[in-house]
Amino acid sequence: MQPTNGQRLLASVLQCSVQEVPPYGSMETVSGWDSLAHMRLAAALEERLSRDLTSEELLELESVEDIDRLLG
């Protein structure tokens, strides 16, 4: 199975291999996904999407699936 865009982006933010980011991973299960990494992820998403994330989007961003949903 090919990695999703969310897995790739999160792996880039966490500076780890994409194999270390499971497709159904979450903040609780992905090593290194702490509050600082979460802010780096938000910045990477905003850059990729060319827009600011809403407060609601930031609060709902808890899993790889959530990242994939934002990336469309």
N, C-alpha and C positions, 0 to 999 in steps of 0.2 A: 504494500500500500504506500502510495506517495505521501510525503508529509504535506499537511495543509499550509496555507499561507500564514495562518495563525501560529502554527508550530514553528515555522521558519522565522517569523518576526520575533517571537518570544525567545527562541534560541539565540538569535542575534543580540537581543537586549541582555540576556543572561550570560552571554559569551560562553555558550556550551554547544554541544553537538545537538542536532535536531532529534537524534535518537533518544536524548535525555528528556525530551518534552513529549509526553504521550498525547495522542489526539483528544483524549477526554480528561486531560490534566486540569488541575485547578490550583488556586493559591495554596491550598492545604497540602497538595500532593506533589507539586513541582519544586524540587530543591532549588533554593536561591530566589524564589519569587516572594520577596519580602516587600515592605512598604517603599523602600528606595527603588527597587526594581520596578515596582508598580508605577511609580512616577516616570521612570525612564520609558516604560512601555507606553504610557499615555502620551509622552512627547513623541515617541516613534510613530504612534498611530496618527497623531495630529499632523505630523509631517507627511506621512503616507497619504492621508485623506485630504490634505491641504485645507484643513479647517480645525477649529477648536472643538473639543469634545464637550458635550453638555455635562452638567453635574450628574444628571441621571445616568448617562452613559458611563461616566467614571465609577459611579457606585455599583453599576451592574456588571462591571468588568471583573469577573472572578474566575473565568475558565478559558481554556483554549477555544472552546466553542463560541464563547462570547466575543473573543477576538475575531474569529472567522466571520461571525455574524456582522460585525462592524465593517470588516473588509469587503463584505459582499461576496 
